[in-house]
Amino acid sequence: MVEWTDQERAIINGIFSNLDYDDIGPKALCRCLIVYPWTQRYFGAFGSLHNAEAIKNNQRIADHGITVLHGMDRALKNMDNIKATYAELSVLHSEKLHVDPDNFKLLSDCLTIVVAAKMGAAFTADVQAAFQKFLTVVVSALGRQYH
């Protein structure tokens, strides 16, 4: 089990309470699909992803980015038991969708970049440390079924 300090909890909740999910979610997923093009293979049914502009203008990608970000709300509400909270999602992604678990880390890295760009100077080392810790636990929970 992960131990969270009061400061870490406050930082993580503060980040998410100030996020514009409709902006950050699509940007993070688009960045992941553009920077790591092999991740596109899971989105074949989402329409054209043939270049960066097509990805950025794809409404289904944008909608899924928002869904993914809202999915982290579950972790926020269950910070003391994130692995159990994501048990069903881990099974879905491993057994039905066959998503490479490394992609969760790639997406979390892209989310960090997008959040850092949005927060600017407020994204201090302490803020990043708490955010990265949270994302690492989420990524681990999503990849749990693979182990």
SVG drawing of the C-alpha trace seen along z (x, -y; Angstrom):
<svg xmlns="http://www.w3.org/2000/svg" viewBox="-16 -30 28 42">
<polyline fill="none" stroke="black" stroke-width="0.4" points="0.0,0.0 1.2,-3.5 1.5,-6.0 0.4,-9.5 1.4,-12.6 -1.2,-15.3 0.9,-17.6 0.9,-15.0 -2.9,-14.6 -3.4,-18.3 -1.1,-18.8 -2.7,-16.0 -6.3,-17.2 -5.2,-20.7 -3.9,-19.8 -7.1,-17.9 -9.4,-20.5 -7.9,-23.1 -7.7,-21.0 -9.9,-21.7 -10.5,-18.0 -11.9,-19.0 -8.5,-20.7 -5.9,-18.5 -7.4,-15.1 -7.4,-15.4 -4.0,-17.2 -2.3,-14.4 -3.8,-11.6 -3.0,-13.4 0.6,-14.0 1.0,-10.3 -0.4,-9.2 1.8,-11.6 5.1,-11.2 4.7,-7.4 2.9,-6.4 2.9,-2.7 0.3,-3.5 -2.1,-4.3 -2.7,-0.6 -5.3,-0.5 -7.4,-3.2 -7.9,-1.8 -11.7,-2.1 -11.4,-5.9 -11.0,-7.0 -8.1,-8.7 -4.9,-9.0 -2.5,-9.5 -0.8,-12.6 -0.6,-15.0 -3.4,-17.2 -5.7,-14.3 -5.1,-13.1 -5.6,-16.6 -8.9,-17.1 -10.3,-13.6 -13.3,-14.0 -13.2,-10.4 -9.6,-10.8 -10.5,-14.0 -13.5,-12.3 -11.4,-9.3 -8.8,-11.7 -11.5,-13.3 -12.7,-9.8 -9.2,-8.7 -8.7,-11.9 -12.1,-11.5 -11.1,-7.9 -8.4,-9.2 -11.1,-10.7 -11.7,-7.2 -8.1,-7.1 -8.4,-10.5 -11.4,-9.3 -9.7,-6.0 -6.1,-7.0 -5.6,-4.5 -6.7,-1.6 -6.0,-2.5 -5.0,1.0 -8.4,2.4 -10.2,-0.6 -8.6,0.2 -8.8,4.0 -11.6,4.2 -10.0,1.7 -6.7,3.7 -8.5,6.8 -10.3,5.0 -7.1,3.5 -5.1,6.7 -7.5,9.4 -10.0,7.8 -8.2,4.8 -4.7,6.3 -3.1,3.0 0.7,3.0 1.1,1.9 4.0,-0.2 1.6,-2.5 0.1,-3.6 3.5,-5.0 3.9,-6.7 0.5,-8.4 1.3,-9.4 4.5,-11.0 2.5,-12.9 -0.1,-13.9 2.7,-15.2 4.1,-17.4 0.7,-18.8 -0.1,-19.6 3.4,-21.1 2.9,-23.3 -0.5,-24.5 0.7,-25.1 3.9,-26.8 6.0,-28.0 3.5,-26.5 4.7,-23.0 7.5,-23.0 9.7,-20.0 7.5,-19.2 4.4,-19.3 5.9,-17.1 7.1,-14.6 3.6,-14.2 2.0,-14.1 4.5,-11.5 4.0,-9.4 0.2,-9.4 0.6,-8.6 3.1,-5.8 0.5,-4.2 -2.2,-4.5 0.1,-3.0 1.0,-0.2 -2.6,0.5 -3.6,0.6 -0.8,3.0 -1.5,5.2 -3.3,7.8 -0.3,8.3 1.9,9.5"/>
</svg>
